[in-house]
Amino acid sequence: MGRGRVQLKRIENKINRQVTFSKRKAGLLKKAHEISVLCDAEVALIVFSQKGKLFEYATDSCMEKILERHERYAYAERQLVEKESEIQGNWTIEYTRLKAKIDLLQRNHRNYTGEDLASMSLKELQRLEQQLDTALKNIRTRRNQLMYEAISELQKQEKGIKEQNNMLEKKIKEKEKATVQQVAQWEQSNYRVDTSFLQQQPLPTLNIGGNYHQEAPELGRNELDLTLEPLYSSHLRCF
């Protein structure tokens, strides 16, 4: 018949409690040694009896080294928990502050647009009016500044355009003058009579004897006129 399940509660019988403590303590120390050997773990076991007697077990490392390592780990854990709590608290404070600021900005915006004025006092309304007047003055000053800058820029552009127009007008006049000179030279060269051709041609002579010596000069002039007439006509047609 197997052993029944032991109910986990304080053993009232002092002797039975002492016997159970001795047995369980030995089993606990054995299990600690086994897990340290099988799993290559650092194990530290501390047990105080009811009378205050100390029972301990530690692996190859001394108990102080394991306890110091435990203290560092516990301290790091506490710091991490405290830091997370602090961050969480800071985020909560920051959220509350930003929410209040957003509410204030939204209320001011509604007031600037002429809404939610019923809850404002006379002093608050006067302060709001002063703020609006100041803002309006700043807006007008900025508007005038922008207009002045735009006008100055347009004047600069106009001045540049006038200078370009003057330069173009000057160039056009110079070109027109050069063109007139070229046309005059061309007309002068085309309509000039070449008299050198006439000077190179020998005049015709008449050798008529007898009683016709006095009529020879008149006849010669007539023949010369007849000879020069086709020459002048052909020369003028060339032009």
Wavefront OBJ file of the C-alpha trace (Angstrom):
o trace
v 0.000 0.000 0.000
v 1.543 3.307 -1.102
v 2.178 6.315 1.054
v -0.618 8.825 1.007
v -0.279 12.434 -0.052
v 0.986 14.589 2.766
v -1.095 17.628 3.473
v 1.008 20.793 3.394
v 0.405 22.435 6.752
v 2.373 22.979 9.911
v 3.092 19.816 11.826
v 1.796 20.346 15.299
v 3.783 17.532 16.931
v 7.178 18.953 17.844
v 9.047 15.620 17.532
v 7.460 14.749 14.204
v 8.210 18.276 12.994
v 11.883 17.890 13.968
v 12.171 14.507 12.244
v 10.508 15.835 9.105
v 12.847 18.829 9.083
v 15.928 16.628 9.276
v 14.743 14.376 6.458
v 13.599 17.177 4.166
v 16.776 19.171 4.829
v 18.985 16.289 3.810
v 16.906 15.725 0.657
v 17.015 19.424 -0.179
v 20.823 19.559 0.164
v 21.117 16.452 -1.986
v 18.923 17.965 -4.719
v 20.970 21.203 -4.627
v 24.181 19.241 -5.102
v 22.667 17.209 -7.944
v 21.440 20.239 -9.891
v 24.811 21.984 -9.502
v 26.665 18.944 -10.861
v 24.224 17.926 -13.598
v 23.513 21.422 -14.907
v 26.818 23.164 -14.048
v 24.901 25.792 -12.106
v 25.960 27.922 -9.190
v 23.741 27.015 -6.264
v 23.590 28.590 -2.840
v 21.220 27.185 -0.227
v 20.585 28.751 3.180
v 18.271 27.185 5.745
v 17.526 28.331 9.282
v 15.832 25.900 11.629
v 13.088 26.856 14.047
v 15.692 27.303 16.761
v 17.818 29.574 14.520
v 20.463 27.068 13.543
v 22.047 27.732 10.124
v 22.374 25.101 7.399
v 23.916 26.145 4.064
v 25.224 24.697 0.848
v 27.259 26.334 -1.948
v 28.929 25.043 -5.085
v 32.653 25.394 -5.767
v 32.224 29.171 -5.611
v 32.077 30.500 -2.125
v 28.810 31.621 -0.558
v 29.933 35.286 -0.397
v 30.592 35.411 -4.153
v 27.191 33.967 -4.965
v 25.471 36.313 -2.535
v 27.350 39.290 -3.999
v 26.258 38.283 -7.493
v 22.701 37.944 -6.232
v 22.874 41.395 -4.697
v 24.082 42.983 -7.955
v 21.345 41.263 -9.914
v 18.674 42.263 -7.405
v 19.957 45.865 -7.425
v 19.861 45.996 -11.244
v 16.347 44.620 -11.208
v 15.257 47.218 -8.696
v 16.861 50.008 -10.735
v 15.137 48.827 -13.905
v 11.784 48.647 -12.195
v 12.265 52.081 -10.651
v 13.371 53.538 -13.994
v 10.364 52.094 -15.768
v 8.112 53.445 -13.050
v 9.798 56.840 -13.287
v 9.475 56.896 -17.068
v 5.859 55.922 -16.807
v 5.306 58.672 -14.259
v 7.123 61.209 -16.446
v 5.018 60.237 -19.452
v 1.885 60.671 -17.358
v 3.004 64.127 -16.203
v 4.019 65.112 -19.747
v 0.695 63.937 -21.141
v -1.217 65.952 -18.556
v 0.876 69.065 -19.255
v 0.503 68.807 -23.037
v -3.211 68.162 -22.782
v -3.685 71.289 -20.658
v -1.610 73.304 -23.134
v -3.654 72.052 -26.090
v -6.893 72.931 -24.305
v -5.595 76.452 -23.639
v -4.528 76.935 -27.271
v -7.881 75.722 -28.552
v -9.732 78.090 -26.232
v -7.542 81.025 -27.284
v -8.136 80.174 -30.937
v -11.883 80.202 -30.404
v -11.612 83.531 -28.590
v -9.558 85.054 -31.423
v -12.274 84.053 -33.892
v -14.983 85.641 -31.720
v -16.329 82.423 -30.169
v -16.885 81.415 -26.528
v -16.776 85.026 -25.311
v -19.633 84.675 -22.826
v -17.452 83.139 -20.134
v -14.775 85.873 -20.379
v -14.609 88.772 -17.939
v -14.234 92.437 -18.852
v -10.501 92.404 -18.153
v -10.010 89.292 -20.276
v -11.976 90.877 -23.122
v -9.836 94.038 -22.940
v -6.663 91.963 -22.975
v -7.974 90.018 -25.965
v -8.753 93.281 -27.768
v -5.220 94.563 -27.145
v -3.758 91.325 -28.456
v -5.865 91.565 -31.610
v -4.846 95.208 -32.149
v -1.179 94.325 -31.777
v -1.542 91.401 -34.160
v -3.343 93.619 -36.682
v -0.560 96.227 -36.529
v 2.059 93.547 -37.091
v 0.092 92.186 -40.059
v -0.200 95.642 -41.643
v 3.504 96.334 -41.106
v 4.427 93.070 -42.751
v 2.003 93.719 -45.616
v 3.458 97.188 -46.250
v 6.963 95.766 -46.187
v 6.073 93.117 -48.758
v 4.369 95.708 -50.974
v 7.409 98.003 -50.787
v 9.730 95.156 -51.681
v 7.492 94.194 -54.615
v 7.385 97.804 -55.882
v 11.170 98.121 -55.595
v 11.626 94.915 -57.541
v 9.249 96.132 -60.273
v 11.111 99.444 -60.495
v 14.401 97.605 -60.903
v 12.893 95.471 -63.657
v 11.456 98.567 -65.358
v 14.844 100.288 -65.239
v 16.516 97.251 -66.741
v 13.919 97.074 -69.513
v 14.422 100.770 -70.325
v 18.185 100.288 -70.545
v 17.670 97.329 -72.885
v 15.264 99.373 -75.020
v 17.786 102.227 -75.262
v 20.519 99.834 -76.318
v 18.256 98.236 -78.921
v 17.190 101.653 -80.225
v 20.810 102.721 -80.521
v 21.705 99.548 -82.412
v 18.714 100.022 -84.752
v 19.742 103.613 -85.522
v 23.312 102.510 -86.214
v 22.054 99.781 -88.553
v 19.715 102.216 -90.342
v 22.569 104.693 -90.804
v 24.845 101.979 -92.158
v 22.082 100.799 -94.501
v 21.499 104.346 -95.837
v 25.219 104.747 -96.491
v 25.358 101.424 -98.313
v 22.349 102.357 -100.496
v 23.877 105.754 -101.334
v 27.165 104.149 -102.302
v 25.354 101.574 -104.415
v 23.287 104.245 -106.217
v 26.352 106.390 -106.804
v 28.288 103.477 -108.244
v 25.377 102.357 -110.489
v 24.345 105.767 -111.870
v 27.818 107.283 -112.425
v 28.638 107.969 -116.138
v 31.887 106.405 -117.285
v 33.495 109.124 -119.416
v 36.773 107.314 -119.775
v 35.192 105.059 -122.368
v 34.318 108.049 -124.530
v 37.774 109.564 -124.174
v 39.437 106.401 -125.424
v 37.354 106.271 -128.658
v 38.936 108.140 -131.677
v 36.761 110.728 -133.373
v 35.751 109.950 -136.969
v 37.266 112.143 -139.800
v 36.096 112.960 -143.303
v 38.486 113.371 -146.265
v 36.412 115.189 -148.864
v 38.169 117.205 -151.578
v 37.113 119.948 -154.036
v 34.557 122.499 -153.068
v 33.304 120.598 -150.089
v 36.021 121.714 -147.594
v 33.759 124.254 -145.996
v 30.947 121.748 -145.563
v 33.256 119.088 -144.071
v 33.182 120.360 -140.505
v 29.387 120.523 -140.475
v 29.161 117.066 -142.027
v 31.697 115.753 -139.546
v 29.660 117.064 -136.647
v 26.528 115.446 -138.041
v 28.248 112.100 -138.460
v 29.758 112.445 -134.984
v 26.286 113.053 -133.554
v 24.991 109.998 -135.378
v 27.897 107.928 -134.098
v 27.616 109.052 -130.449
v 23.832 108.725 -130.238
v 23.760 104.883 -130.303
v 26.706 104.800 -127.904
v 24.930 106.995 -125.320
v 21.679 105.029 -125.744
v 23.355 101.641 -125.203
v 25.390 102.947 -122.285
v 22.320 104.387 -120.542
v 20.347 101.153 -121.024
v 23.004 99.341 -119.068
v 22.006 101.353 -116.013
l 1 2 3 4 5 6 7 8 9 10 11 12 13 14 15 16 17 18 19 20 21 22 23 24 25 26 27 28 29 30 31 32 33 34 35 36 37 38 39 40 41 42 43 44 45 46 47 48 49 50 51 52 53 54 55 56 57 58 59 60 61 62 63 64 65 66 67 68 69 70 71 72 73 74 75 76 77 78 79 80 81 82 83 84 85 86 87 88 89 90 91 92 93 94 95 96 97 98 99 100 101 102 103 104 105 106 107 108 109 110 111 112 113 114 115 116 117 118 119 120 121 122 123 124 125 126 127 128 129 130 131 132 133 134 135 136 137 138 139 140 141 142 143 144 145 146 147 148 149 150 151 152 153 154 155 156 157 158 159 160 161 162 163 164 165 166 167 168 169 170 171 172 173 174 175 176 177 178 179 180 181 182 183 184 185 186 187 188 189 190 191 192 193 194 195 196 197 198 199 200 201 202 203 204 205 206 207 208 209 210 211 212 213 214 215 216 217 218 219 220 221 222 223 224 225 226 227 228 229 230 231 232 233 234 235 236 237 238 239
